[in-house]
Amino acid sequence: MNSNVVLPGGGSTVYLEMDYKNNFPFVMGVYVNNPTSVVQKQLFQFNNSEEWNKIYINMTDYISEEGSAIDFKLFFGAIKVGADTTEDVKIFIDNIKLVHVDE
């Protein structure tokens, strides 16, 4: 995702919906843009899955606890370290939707 998004806090419902399949673990999180800093916050780890999966991640509590946030930026990442023998890392992500209800 290339742009920052403004998300409602204060307990308003926020979900990330997406499809994925992967042969290597990866993570999803947000960069929290505060008035004086940017904080990287990992929210979810995806384990290996050979089949396509649809997932709904409830981000409500994570977003609401960042009361001073100006906006957010989603990120996905993976790190290959140490004795990992995965030669051909494949991570497929599709149909990303960020859904929120202003309450």
HELIX and SHEET records of a PDB file:
HELIX    1   1 THR A   60  SER A   64  1                                   5    
SHEET    1   A 3 SER A  49  ASN A  58  0                                        
SHEET    2   A 3 VAL A  14  ASN A  22 -1                                        
SHEET    3   A 3 ILE A  91  HIS A 100 -1                                        
SHEET    1   B 3 VAL A  38  PHE A  46  0                                        
SHEET    2   B 3 PHE A  26  ASN A  33 -1                                        
SHEET    3   B 3 ASP A  71  GLY A  77 -1                                        
END                                                                             
